[in-house]
Amino acid sequence: MLAGLLLAGCQRQPLPVELSGATMGTSWHVTYLPVANGFEPEAVQAELEALLVAINDSMSTWQTDSEISRFNRSSPGAWVAVSTSFAEVVAEALAIGELSGGAYDVTVGPLVELWGFGPARPRIDVPSAAAIRERQQQVGQQFLELDLEQGRMRRLREVELDLSSIAKGYAVDVLAEALLAQQITDFLVEVGGEMRLSGSSPRGDAWRVAVERPQPGARSVALGIALTDAAVATSGDYRNYFEVDGRRYSHSIDPRSGRPVAHDLVSVTVIAADCMGADAWATALTVLGAEQALALAEDQGLAVYLLRRDGERIVPSYSSAFEPWLEVSTRID
């Protein structure tokens, strides 16, 4: 998803405020229209940055003292107290994992590492079947138990939780709710390409975002969408991959097989009310492939836009819930 918004034509007053920074190994951006008697931009930025720090302190596997890292070090079978926000994100992830039939699994980290898409050095070869089977023993959300009522979790086996496929979307929602609490209703919030939009753009109409055309080595637009009061997330497997003997191995790992996906679906865009769900669903549907993704989207009422590769062509398809967005979109051929 291209994060840039298209500011064509004359801007209305007041002029938009633009804030940005770094978080979660990526960047965040906020554009909003200020309100009368509202906080100064410096105060808004400070609050948003504090919220992002808190999310990192809870959900970053890169921080050894984070809430998630402490949980991943807990003894199997031992209950661990977790924060309400942490439990909320895990509950959403587990629900989507179940609905997707295991295509989405927040314990897939060991397989991601094995295939060279984690923080370690990238692979230059294909792991053996034995190595894949061994890592699969360390994967499975069924070995996580969440007690929402008591605010606690435990591992039934030494699996490790990784919320990177949903945490950015959650962060978008947290920032959006913070702006709404300040009576700011016209805004775009983006973290690592995942977005939530509210009210009107600086032009006075809907915000415009773009679905990127899956094209390695270049950036172009496949579809422009006019959005308001919605969240949007895109997942694709066309930039992060390696090749061995002419075969491409994507960073999108199917937890069920232990291997990178091998179908022709290259991009999934999900529009939803909240970005946390859109973020996780985009990952889940990417793993499933076009046919299963569309079937599940229809079953769950998800607004989904898919791009698959057919030789040299990029072929779009979409769920019925996405059709209303096409009425206010521009397809770029």
C-alpha positions in Angstrom: 0.0 0.0 0.0 1.5 3.3 -1.0 1.3 5.6 2.0 1.3 8.8 0.1 -1.9 10.7 -0.2 -2.6 12.6 -3.4 -3.0 16.3 -2.5 -4.2 17.7 -5.8 -6.0 21.0 -6.2 -6.4 23.8 -3.7 -6.3 23.1 0.0 -8.9 24.4 2.3 -8.2 26.1 5.6 -6.9 25.3 8.1 -3.7 23.9 6.7 -3.1 20.2 7.5 -0.6 19.2 10.2 1.9 16.5 9.2 3.7 14.5 11.9 6.1 11.5 11.5 8.7 9.4 13.2 10.3 6.0 13.5 8.8 2.9 15.2 8.7 -0.9 15.0 11.6 -0.9 12.5 9.6 1.2 10.1 8.1 4.7 10.0 4.8 6.3 11.0 3.0 9.3 9.5 0.0 11.3 10.6 -1.8 14.0 8.6 -4.7 15.8 10.3 -6.8 19.0 10.2 -6.4 20.9 13.4 -9.4 21.9 15.5 -10.1 25.2 17.3 -8.6 25.3 20.8 -6.8 22.0 20.1 -3.4 20.9 21.2 -0.3 22.3 19.5 1.3 19.9 17.0 4.3 19.4 19.3 2.0 18.1 22.1 0.1 15.8 19.7 3.4 14.4 18.4 4.6 13.8 22.0 1.5 11.9 22.9 1.5 9.8 19.8 5.2 8.9 20.3 4.5 8.0 23.9 1.8 5.6 22.8 4.1 4.0 20.2 6.8 3.5 22.8 4.3 1.8 25.1 3.3 -0.5 22.3 6.9 -1.4 21.6 7.5 -2.0 25.3 4.6 -4.5 25.2 4.9 -6.2 21.8 8.4 -5.9 20.4 10.4 -9.1 20.2 13.5 -7.0 19.6 13.3 -5.7 23.2 14.4 -8.3 25.7 12.5 -6.6 28.5 9.2 -6.2 26.6 6.0 -7.9 27.7 6.1 -10.4 24.8 9.8 -11.3 25.3 9.1 -12.0 29.0 6.2 -14.2 28.0 8.3 -16.1 25.5 10.8 -16.9 28.3 8.1 -18.2 30.6 8.1 -21.8 31.6 5.6 -24.0 29.7 2.4 -24.5 31.7 3.0 -21.4 33.9 0.4 -18.6 33.8 1.7 -15.1 33.0 -0.2 -11.9 33.7 -0.7 -9.8 30.6 -1.9 -6.3 30.0 -5.4 -5.7 28.7 -4.1 -4.4 25.3 -1.7 -7.3 24.9 -4.6 -9.7 25.6 -6.8 -7.9 23.1 -4.3 -8.2 20.3 -3.6 -11.9 21.0 -7.3 -12.7 21.1 -7.8 -11.1 17.7 -4.8 -13.0 16.3 -5.9 -16.3 17.7 -9.5 -15.8 16.3 -8.2 -15.0 12.8 -5.8 -18.0 13.0 -8.7 -20.3 13.8 -11.0 -18.8 11.1 -8.2 -19.2 8.5 -7.7 -22.8 9.3 -4.2 -22.2 10.5 -3.0 -20.2 7.5 -2.4 -17.4 10.0 -0.4 -18.3 13.1 1.4 -15.9 15.4 3.9 -18.7 16.5 5.3 -19.1 12.9 8.5 -17.3 13.9 10.8 -20.4 13.9 9.8 -21.2 10.4 10.3 -17.6 9.2 13.8 -17.7 10.8 14.6 -21.1 9.2 13.8 -19.7 5.7 16.0 -16.7 6.3 13.4 -14.0 6.6 14.0 -13.2 10.3 16.7 -10.9 11.8 19.4 -13.5 11.2 21.5 -13.6 7.9 19.4 -14.4 4.8 19.5 -17.9 3.4 21.2 -18.8 0.2 19.8 -22.3 0.0 16.7 -24.3 0.7 16.4 -25.9 4.2 16.0 -29.7 4.3 12.7 -31.4 4.9 14.1 -32.7 8.2 14.9 -29.1 9.4 11.4 -28.0 8.4 9.8 -30.8 10.3 11.9 -30.0 13.3 10.9 -26.3 13.3 7.2 -27.2 12.8 7.3 -28.8 16.2 8.0 -25.3 17.6 4.9 -23.8 15.8 1.2 -23.9 16.6 -1.2 -21.4 18.2 -3.0 -24.4 19.8 -0.2 -24.4 22.3 -1.2 -20.9 23.5 -3.9 -20.5 26.1 -5.4 -17.1 26.8 -7.6 -16.4 29.8 -9.2 -13.0 29.0 -11.3 -13.0 32.2 -8.2 -13.4 34.4 -5.9 -11.4 32.2 -3.3 -14.1 31.8 -1.7 -16.4 29.2 0.4 -19.5 29.2 2.4 -21.7 26.8 1.6 -25.4 26.8 4.8 -26.0 24.7 7.9 -23.9 24.0 6.3 -21.9 21.2 7.2 -18.2 20.8 4.6 -15.5 20.2 5.3 -12.9 17.5 2.8 -10.2 16.9 4.6 -8.4 14.1 1.8 -9.3 11.6 -0.8 -7.5 13.6 1.0 -5.0 15.9 1.4 -2.3 13.3 -2.4 -2.4 12.6 -3.1 -2.2 16.3 -0.7 0.8 16.6 -2.6 2.6 13.8 -5.9 2.1 15.7 -4.3 3.4 19.0 -3.1 6.5 17.3 -6.4 7.0 15.6 -8.3 6.7 18.8 -6.0 9.2 20.5 -6.7 11.8 17.8 -10.5 11.2 18.1 -10.2 11.7 21.9 -8.7 15.1 21.1 -11.8 15.9 18.9 -9.6 15.6 15.8 -11.9 13.9 13.3 -10.2 14.5 9.9 -7.0 12.5 9.7 -4.9 9.9 8.1 -2.7 7.6 10.3 -0.1 5.3 8.8 2.3 2.9 10.3 4.5 0.8 8.0 2.0 1.1 5.2 -1.1 0.2 7.2 -3.6 3.0 7.4 -6.7 4.3 9.0 -8.6 7.3 7.7 -11.3 9.5 9.2 -13.4 12.4 8.0 -12.2 14.5 5.1 -8.8 15.1 3.5 -7.3 18.6 3.2 -9.1 18.9 -0.2 -12.4 18.6 1.6 -13.3 15.2 0.1 -12.4 11.6 0.8 -8.8 10.5 1.4 -7.2 8.9 -1.6 -4.8 5.9 -1.2 -3.3 3.6 -3.7 -2.9 -0.1 -4.1 0.6 -0.8 -5.4 1.1 -2.9 -8.5 3.1 -6.0 -7.7 6.2 -5.2 -9.7 9.7 -6.1 -8.3 12.2 -3.3 -8.6 9.7 -0.5 -9.3 6.7 1.2 -7.7 3.5 1.9 -9.6 -0.2 2.1 -8.8 -2.7 -0.6 -9.7 -5.8 1.0 -8.1 -6.7 4.3 -6.4 -9.3 4.2 -3.7 -11.3 7.1 -2.1 -11.7 6.2 1.6 -13.2 7.7 4.8 -13.9 6.3 8.2 -12.1 3.0 7.3 -8.8 1.2 7.7 -6.8 -0.5 4.9 -3.9 -2.9 5.0 -2.0 -4.7 2.2 0.1 -7.8 2.2 2.3 -8.9 -0.7 5.0 -11.4 -1.4 6.7 -9.8 -4.4 9.5 -7.8 -2.7 10.9 -10.0 0.0 12.1 -13.2 -1.5 15.2 -15.2 -2.6 15.8 -17.4 -5.6 17.5 -20.8 -5.8 17.9 -22.6 -9.2 15.4 -20.2 -10.8 12.7 -20.8 -8.2 11.5 -17.9 -6.1 10.9 -18.4 -2.3 8.6 -15.9 -0.8 8.8 -14.5 2.8 5.1 -15.5 3.2 5.4 -18.8 5.1 2.5 -21.2 5.3 2.5 -22.5 8.9 0.7 -25.6 7.8 3.3 -26.8 5.4 6.3 -25.1 6.8 7.2 -23.7 3.4 6.8 -20.4 1.5 3.6 -20.1 -0.4 3.8 -21.2 -4.0 0.6 -19.9 -5.6 0.0 -17.0 -8.0 -1.5 -14.5 -5.4 0.9 -11.7 -5.0 -1.1 -8.9 -3.2 -4.0 -8.7 -0.8 -5.7 -5.5 0.3 -8.3 -5.5 3.0 -10.6 -2.6 4.0 -12.2 -2.9 7.4 -13.4 -0.8 10.3 -10.2 -1.3 12.3 -6.7 -1.7 11.1 -5.7 -4.4 13.6 -8.1 -6.9 11.9 -7.2 -5.6 8.4 -3.5 -6.1 9.0 -3.9 -9.7 10.2 -6.5 -10.7 7.6 -4.2 -9.4 4.8 -1.5 -11.8 6.0 -3.8 -14.7 6.4 -5.4 -14.4 3.0 -2.0 -14.0 1.3 -1.1 -17.4 2.6 -4.4 -19.0 1.5 -4.1 -18.1 -2.2 -6.7 -16.4 -4.4 -9.4 -19.1 -4.6 -9.5 -19.9 -0.8 -9.0 -16.2 0.1 -12.0 -15.1 -1.9 -14.1 -17.9 -0.5 -13.2 -17.0 3.1 -13.7 -13.3 2.4 -17.2 -14.0 1.2 -17.9 -16.2 4.2 -16.6 -13.5 6.6 -18.0 -10.5 4.8 -14.5 -9.0 4.2 -13.8 -6.3 1.7 -10.9 -7.7 -0.1 -9.0 -6.8 -3.4 -6.6 -9.4 -4.8 -3.9 -9.2 -7.4 -2.5 -12.5 -8.9 0.1 -13.0 -11.5 -0.9 -14.7 -14.8 2.3 -14.9 -16.8 3.3 -11.3 -17.5 -0.2 -10.0 -16.5 -1.5 -8.9 -13.2 -5.1 -10.0 -12.8 -7.4 -8.4 -10.2 -10.3 -10.0 -8.4 -12.4 -8.9 -5.4 -15.0 -9.9 -2.9 -18.6 -8.6 -3.1 -18.0 -6.5 0.0 -15.3 -4.6 -1.9 -17.5 -3.7 -4.8 -18.8 -0.4 -3.2 -15.2 0.8 -3.0 -14.8 0.2 -6.7 -17.5 2.7 -7.4 -15.3 5.5 -5.9 -12.0 4.1 -7.2 -9.7 4.6 -10.2 -8.1 1.5 -11.8 -4.9 2.2 -13.5 -4.1 -0.2 -16.3 
